[in-house]
Amino acid sequence: MLRRIILFALTNLSVMLVFGIFLYIAGIQFQTIYKIVISSGLVGLGSVITTLRMSKEMVLKSVQGVPINIKEPKDKQERFLVETIQRQRKRLHLPMPEILVYKANNVNAFAAGCRKNSAVIGVSTGLLKNLEESEVEAVLAHEMSHIFNGDMVTMTLIQGIINAYVGVIANILAQISSNCVSGTSETIAHHRSMVHNLCSKYLKYILFGVVSTLIINKFSRYREYYADAGSASIVGTEKMIAALKKLKLSYPPKEPDNIQIFCINGKRIKFFPGLFSTHPSINNRIKALIDGKYIKKVKTCSYRR
């Protein structure tokens, strides 16, 4: 994780530097550039640190799941979950994650946490009720693949970089808009300030709502293919395909929005699913497994038997 954070920090600084140079060339005063660059960088960095520190706690609070006592599972079902994850985590050379079960009729599971040694896997009661043990095994391997690949941390870092971009761009456009208000009187200055504040506020909403969603969802879809491939490499392609077919027949996911992006079964979007969906369609995921496109690319040094 440290390597990812260092890479994020360097990327964030590079973004701030490039935009600072752009603003200077555009003729904006240095003092204004300094304020925009510093404030946007702090917003991006602060967002990442806060989210990383609180990610697991926010997830646990959102689903209100019941933790499993790993040392003393209380029944056959809990014992199966613990033993399966134990086998998979040893194969991937990972610490044992926490396990919890939460009430939901839909078939779903997720992985969360800011570090590989502080991860949690949650499974829905609908998943345990409707899937065969071999299919549950495949879903768990999917989530362990997310942990192995550090996807939760990467998602948070991407969000932080986007926060920095959006803050800078919104402030640039707001500054340009306010400069279009001509005049020198106090009234004009007041109007300029109002235009700047309104543009900055609403442009951030628009950019966050559209641009950031497109970028984050693109990466989210990409990582689902790799987690599917990781599971197929651990337990076999047939088991993962069987699990995906059960997801296709499941109720739509009801998990909170901040959880769904981490779930194996994401929200189904009818309009422009290739742009605004956090997950590929189940049919596309099954096709990718059959083609073996992503299985060849996963880190097979740890996945292979």
C-alpha positions as MATLAB code, in Angstrom:
seq = 'MLRRIILFALTNLSVMLVFGIFLYIAGIQFQTIYKIVISSGLVGLGSVITTLRMSKEMVLKSVQGVPINIKEPKDKQERFLVETIQRQRKRLHLPMPEILVYKANNVNAFAAGCRKNSAVIGVSTGLLKNLEESEVEAVLAHEMSHIFNGDMVTMTLIQGIINAYVGVIANILAQISSNCVSGTSETIAHHRSMVHNLCSKYLKYILFGVVSTLIINKFSRYREYYADAGSASIVGTEKMIAALKKLKLSYPPKEPDNIQIFCINGKRIKFFPGLFSTHPSINNRIKALIDGKYIKKVKTCSYRR';
ca = [
       0.000    0.000    0.000;
       2.872    2.402    0.786;
       4.088    2.172   -2.799;
       0.616    3.050   -4.099;
       0.338    6.041   -1.757;
       3.757    7.340   -2.801;
       2.747    6.959   -6.459;
      -0.491    8.819   -5.728;
       1.351   11.647   -3.972;
       3.777   12.050   -6.886;
       0.918   11.972   -9.389;
      -1.033   14.503   -7.358;
       1.964   16.840   -7.191;
       2.531   16.447  -10.928;
      -1.075   17.348  -11.642;
      -0.847   20.424   -9.437;
       2.404   21.524  -11.091;
       1.035   21.120  -14.621;
      -2.103   23.068  -13.818;
      -0.088   25.741  -12.069;
       2.024   26.206  -15.197;
      -1.116   26.264  -17.341;
      -2.686   28.964  -15.170;
       0.514   31.019  -15.283;
       0.616   30.835  -19.090;
      -3.065   31.794  -19.178;
      -2.148   35.034  -17.408;
      -3.748   34.378  -14.027;
      -2.031   36.086  -11.106;
       0.494   34.022   -9.157;
      -1.305   34.561   -5.855;
      -4.524   33.165   -7.341;
      -2.637   30.210   -8.849;
      -1.049   29.465   -5.489;
      -4.418   29.409   -3.706;
      -6.090   27.230   -6.338;
      -3.272   24.683   -6.555;
      -2.717   24.351   -2.804;
      -6.399   24.142   -1.878;
      -7.154   21.570   -4.588;
      -4.137   19.449   -3.634;
      -5.132   19.482    0.031;
      -8.700   18.488   -0.843;
      -7.478   15.517   -2.883;
      -4.965   14.397   -0.264;
      -7.371   14.904    2.631;
     -10.089   12.945    0.871;
      -7.774    9.993    0.320;
      -6.419    9.913    3.884;
      -9.893   10.162    5.410;
     -11.387    7.512    3.143;
      -8.484    5.107    3.626;
      -8.619    5.401    7.407;
     -12.390    5.015    7.626;
     -13.183    2.760    4.666;
     -13.625   -0.473    6.600;
     -15.521    1.179    9.440;
     -17.900    2.861    6.985;
     -18.589   -0.445    5.252;
     -19.222   -2.307    8.513;
     -21.605    0.398    9.670;
     -23.460    0.482    6.344;
     -24.323   -3.215    6.122;
     -24.614   -3.918    9.874;
     -23.194   -7.398    9.399;
     -22.533  -10.003   12.066;
     -18.817  -10.885   12.416;
     -17.801  -14.539   12.423;
     -15.539  -15.764   15.184;
     -12.712  -17.181   13.062;
     -11.294  -19.237   15.924;
     -14.644  -20.698   16.959;
     -17.210  -20.774   14.120;
     -20.597  -21.574   15.586;
     -22.041  -23.812   12.840;
     -21.235  -25.748    9.666;
     -21.868  -22.764    7.406;
     -19.507  -20.479    9.301;
     -16.897  -23.245    9.463;
     -17.094  -23.649    5.685;
     -16.529  -19.903    5.148;
     -13.574  -19.795    7.525;
     -11.900  -22.926    6.151;
     -12.394  -21.852    2.524;
     -10.931  -18.390    3.070;
      -8.094  -19.898    5.108;
      -7.107  -22.107    2.152;
      -7.327  -19.260   -0.321;
      -5.447  -16.723    1.762;
      -2.589  -19.201    2.340;
      -2.346  -19.793   -1.375;
      -2.216  -16.036   -2.039;
       0.121  -15.433    0.936;
      -2.330  -12.999    2.536;
      -3.253  -12.351    6.175;
      -6.604  -13.731    7.281;
      -9.347  -11.135    6.658;
     -12.305  -10.556    8.929;
     -15.511  -12.257    7.802;
     -19.046  -11.042    8.330;
     -22.520  -12.068    7.202;
     -25.174   -9.428    6.563;
     -28.894   -9.718    5.899;
     -29.877   -9.251    2.241;
     -32.043  -11.322   -0.086;
     -29.830  -10.684   -3.097;
     -26.759  -12.775   -3.901;
     -23.768  -10.592   -3.095;
     -20.402  -10.261   -1.395;
     -17.737   -7.576   -1.036;
     -14.179   -6.935    0.103;
     -13.175   -3.735    1.888;
     -10.321   -2.268    3.905;
      -7.395    0.077    3.397;
      -4.665   -2.579    3.751;
      -4.217   -6.248    2.917;
      -3.666   -7.005    6.602;
      -6.790   -5.099    7.602;
      -9.357   -6.393    5.120;
     -12.889   -7.649    5.604;
     -15.029   -9.902    3.429;
     -18.786   -9.647    3.734;
     -21.297  -12.143    2.328;
     -25.056  -11.761    2.114;
     -27.503  -14.241    3.588;
     -28.996  -14.496    0.081;
     -25.668  -15.741   -1.244;
     -25.387  -18.436    1.427;
     -28.997  -19.504    0.856;
     -28.995  -19.696   -2.944;
     -25.497  -20.817   -3.962;
     -23.878  -24.236   -3.836;
     -20.702  -24.517   -1.780;
     -18.572  -24.666   -4.941;
     -20.155  -21.398   -6.129;
     -19.654  -19.731   -2.750;
     -16.028  -20.825   -2.958;
     -15.715  -19.053   -6.319;
     -17.267  -15.842   -4.956;
     -14.900  -15.869   -1.978;
     -11.956  -16.367   -4.339;
     -13.197  -13.367   -6.333;
     -13.120  -11.206   -3.202;
      -9.729  -12.562   -2.134;
      -8.443  -11.613   -5.588;
      -9.582   -8.033   -4.975;
      -7.616   -8.000   -1.724;
      -4.582   -9.587   -3.380;
      -4.642   -6.960   -6.159;
      -5.133   -4.066   -3.716;
      -8.196   -2.889   -5.630;
      -9.857   -1.149   -2.673;
      -6.790    1.054   -2.083;
      -6.402    1.814   -5.788;
     -10.054    2.870   -6.051;
      -9.568    5.300   -3.173;
      -6.380    6.746   -4.664;
      -8.045    7.245   -8.045;
     -10.871    9.098   -6.337;
      -8.352   11.341   -4.578;
      -6.570   12.239   -7.831;
      -9.909   12.992   -9.484;
     -10.836   15.221   -6.542;
      -7.686   17.239   -7.184;
      -8.350   17.485  -10.912;
     -11.964   18.519  -10.428;
     -11.091   21.152   -7.830;
      -8.518   22.781  -10.100;
     -10.628   22.685  -13.274;
     -13.728   24.023  -11.519;
     -11.739   26.911  -10.030;
     -10.155   27.710  -13.421;
     -13.528   27.826  -15.169;
     -15.020   29.859  -12.313;
     -12.146   32.351  -12.540;
     -12.615   32.708  -16.299;
     -16.370   33.185  -15.876;
     -15.939   35.867  -13.228;
     -13.436   37.710  -15.420;
     -16.119   38.011  -18.084;
     -18.003   40.405  -15.788;
     -16.700   43.822  -16.833;
     -16.438   47.010  -14.791;
     -14.529   48.400  -11.841;
     -17.134   49.512   -9.338;
     -17.788   47.790   -6.020;
     -21.051   46.418   -7.431;
     -19.224   44.813  -10.338;
     -16.637   43.350   -7.961;
     -19.444   41.903   -5.870;
     -21.051   40.393   -8.972;
     -17.736   38.900   -9.995;
     -17.400   37.264   -6.602;
     -20.926   35.853   -6.827;
     -20.318   34.492  -10.337;
     -17.049   32.881   -9.223;
     -18.594   31.214   -6.179;
     -21.647   29.933   -8.058;
     -19.632   28.622  -10.996;
     -17.083   26.972   -8.725;
     -19.795   25.255   -6.685;
     -21.972   23.978   -9.526;
     -19.135   23.101  -11.874;
     -17.720   20.864   -9.140;
     -21.076   19.096   -8.853;
     -21.262   18.598  -12.622;
     -17.667   17.432  -12.963;
     -17.873   15.152   -9.934;
     -21.202   13.763  -11.096;
     -20.209   13.017  -14.676;
     -16.462   12.975  -15.279;
     -15.434   11.299  -12.034;
     -18.237    8.739  -12.362;
     -17.092    7.768  -15.863;
     -13.452    7.354  -14.807;
     -14.133    5.478  -11.576;
     -16.698    3.183  -13.162;
     -14.305    2.400  -16.014;
     -11.668    1.200  -13.561;
     -14.288   -0.629  -11.490;
     -15.458   -2.632  -14.514;
     -11.858   -3.392  -15.435;
     -11.016   -4.735  -11.965;
     -14.118   -6.979  -11.928;
     -12.822   -8.837  -14.973;
      -9.497   -9.387  -13.228;
     -11.112  -10.549   -9.989;
     -13.242  -13.013  -11.966;
     -10.092  -14.264  -13.681;
      -8.290  -14.526  -10.347;
     -11.121  -16.624   -8.947;
     -11.091  -18.854  -12.028;
      -7.346  -19.377  -11.571;
      -7.852  -20.363   -7.927;
     -10.984  -22.559   -8.036;
     -11.558  -23.219  -11.739;
     -13.405  -21.431  -14.532;
     -16.492  -23.645  -14.295;
     -17.155  -22.737  -10.660;
     -16.823  -19.011  -11.336;
     -19.123  -19.166  -14.350;
     -21.696  -21.095  -12.305;
     -21.542  -18.429   -9.584;
     -21.989  -15.628  -12.134;
     -25.057  -17.354  -13.570;
     -26.586  -17.366  -10.086;
     -25.811  -13.637   -9.773;
     -27.711  -13.061  -13.004;
     -30.837  -14.644  -11.481;
     -30.486  -12.770   -8.185;
     -32.561   -9.901   -6.897;
     -31.058   -6.495   -7.785;
     -28.507   -5.459   -5.143;
     -29.863   -3.360   -2.273;
     -26.554   -2.507   -0.593;
     -25.844    1.209    0.061;
     -24.276    3.118   -2.852;
     -20.907    3.415   -1.078;
     -20.782   -0.398   -0.813;
     -22.039   -1.455   -4.236;
     -18.863   -0.493   -6.052;
     -17.010   -3.051   -3.872;
     -19.617   -5.799   -4.389;
     -19.387   -8.696   -6.827;
     -22.960   -7.993   -7.963;
     -23.343   -4.331   -8.898;
     -26.306   -2.127   -9.713;
     -27.843   -2.850  -13.101;
     -28.128    0.278  -15.237;
     -30.331    0.227  -18.336;
     -29.109    3.398  -20.036;
     -25.508    3.515  -21.310;
     -24.368    0.635  -19.049;
     -20.972    0.670  -20.768;
     -20.351    4.159  -19.352;
     -22.255    4.504  -16.090;
     -22.255    0.940  -14.758;
     -19.773   -0.015  -12.022;
     -19.762   -3.639  -13.209;
     -19.678   -5.308  -16.624;
     -22.793   -7.232  -17.587;
     -22.883  -10.807  -16.349;
     -22.934  -12.036  -19.968;
     -19.741  -10.102  -20.742;
     -18.056  -11.441  -17.616;
     -18.926  -15.017  -18.520;
     -17.723  -14.458  -22.088;
     -14.418  -13.065  -20.799;
     -13.917  -16.179  -18.663;
     -14.695  -18.496  -21.561;
     -12.289  -16.582  -23.824;
      -9.618  -16.679  -21.113;
      -8.527  -13.134  -21.992;
      -7.970  -11.926  -18.436;
      -6.999  -15.272  -16.937;
      -3.785  -15.082  -18.961;
      -2.995  -11.672  -17.492;
      -3.552  -12.254  -13.776;
      -0.636  -12.648  -11.404;
      -0.484  -16.380  -11.926;
       2.695  -16.763   -9.862;
       0.462  -16.889   -6.775;
      -2.802  -18.063   -8.336;
      -1.591  -21.232   -9.992;
      -1.940  -24.547   -8.197;
];
